[in-house]
């Protein structure tokens, strides 16, 4: 109680100095996370309250939403009486309920624990809450204050963004019936909103590429619904400042790249790449001429299996350890390894080259490696398959008779360990690394 009363007093004192500054007067919807400690939540509500006191003019209003539960935390509103609100304390007095509700929110903060991380919200549900309850006929800000961009529900791990995972463009282009990230058919209900996102740091990022595509995912999610992404910053203060200054758009336009897959794309941690990729990525290393011995094949460590190609095609990689489910774009994370998107010359999320990393030990002689021509040239398309053990890398060219089958032979190929049709090849790892 004492801490909150001190906060309210600080707001009252500071507000007088802030009101005199030039601000972009407009309404706002502010999204907060309930996950954190009381002191952190108190600092957040203080910053947000100051911003609203400074930017909401007579006749306007603002709403604060719990981004995890979708409940309205507080409502700030001013009657259309400019003379009355020239006195800052009247803004405070007429919104007493607003401050009481903020106090209750801060004092009931949820401590972080497993699956409930600091700043956690349900981003897809938040967007639909805006659609259902906060339509905007005129320009309005949507401010994510101190919230994580990572969506995670332990009941639906196939949609989780924990551990460097990003939904691809086909997820956004799909409907809500197909994926929680789908925007198809929802219309442009955010068209009058400028979105300002300020996080509490970027501990969620695993690499520069991962962060780049997180920005792209957030941009795609809001622009596909008609909004502009004006801010995506590592700190909440930048989001509030940009909203106050009326920044319309700082993040580039979103141009979707669709390939017919609907994937959750896994990005490799930079530290893992530095440790395991001797001589650069698996796509850049010189190929070994040495043939590994049988002991190396039976208990291979730090195995990487990858494909690359130069044609206007799309190839998919599937790897299966006997007894485990296959690892592929259909299920990128398995018991024995993970399918990652690796990037060299390509910046595309959907058509980037693929790598399956398996910490090991792996018996390469009992491993099924299958490559599919998903789309592209009618026949004669080529790809290169590479296999690495502890960074030492081997490669082999693959030629497909085609035509592409868009993955239609997946189950049959993996179950029989033989190509279901000319769009598939099944390769023995021992043949690639030159062992007998």
ABEGO torsion letter per residue (X at the ends): XAAAAAAAAAAAAAAAAAAABBBBBBBBBBBBBABEBAAAAAAAAAAAAAAAAAABBBGBBBBBBBAAAGBBABBBBBBBBAAAAABAAAAAAAAAAAAAAAAAAAAABBBBBBGBBBGBBBAAAAAAAAAAABBBABBBBBBBBGBBABBBBAABAAABABGGBBBBAAAAABBAAABAABABGAEBAAAABBBBBBBBEAAABABAAAAAAAAAAAAAAAAAAGBBBABBBABAAAAAAAAAAGBABABBBBBBBBAGBBBBBBBBBAAAAAAABBGEBAAABBBBABBBBAAAAABBBGBBBBBBBABBBBBBBBBBBBGBBBBBAABABBAAEBBBBBBBABABAAABBBBBBBAOBBBAAABBBBBBBABEBABGBBBBBBBBBGGBBBBBBBBBAOBBAGGAAAAAAAAAGBBABAABBBBBAAAAAGBX
